[in-house]
Every structure is written in structure tokens, then in C-alpha cells.
């Protein structure tokens, strides 16, 4: 998992992820025994409004980078918001430690992982 944090909406440049980080994440992804994801997580804080968190499948972003795409543009992030492909820290991620709530949070996470075009 690789985390990035931004204070406002704007393009997410793939160069923010170092070469060794790409290598490590892709190696882990190949080594996973069960269907799972390695993730690059982008959090965007909008002061007094929300803290939106986007979960990108590493392999998807790597494939984009290899095809010549250099970033996820602000417009694309906004489109992901309109499709509900994010979690809002303030309203959707529970700090309650109950097992039931944790399982619900994990199910919601599976719904918002971005692993292909919107």
C-alpha cells in the first residue's frame, strides 16, 4: 500500500510514486495467493467539507503509466466522485471497533477500488 495526501483537487502525477515503490508493489501483487489488490491510496482533504479517499489498484495505474499516461487528471477524479468511487473519512469509515462494522467497511472498500476506466 502506498499513501498520498493532497490538500486540494488536482492531477495525481504518477511520478510521485518512486520506481522502487512501483517495483515493490508490483512484486507483492504478483506474489499474492488469493485474489487481492495492492493499492495506491490518494486522500484529498477539502477544508470543512470532506476528506475523500481514492483506492487505486497498483496494476491498473502501472498499466496506465506504461501506456504513456502521466497522471490522473482533476476532471477524472471529479468523475470518480460522481460515480461514488471513493470513501469519505468523515461519514463512511467507522472508528467503531466492532467486528460487524469492520466487515461492512471492508465490503464498501471492495466497491470503490478503482481497477479500470470509470
Buried (B, 14 or more C-beta within 10 A) or exposed (E): EBEBEBEEBEBBEBEEBEEEEBEBBBEEBEEEEEEEBBBBBBBBBEEEEBBBBBBBBBBBBBEBBEEEEEBBEBEBBEBBBEEEBBBBBEEBBEEEEEEEEEEBBEEEBEEBBBEEEE
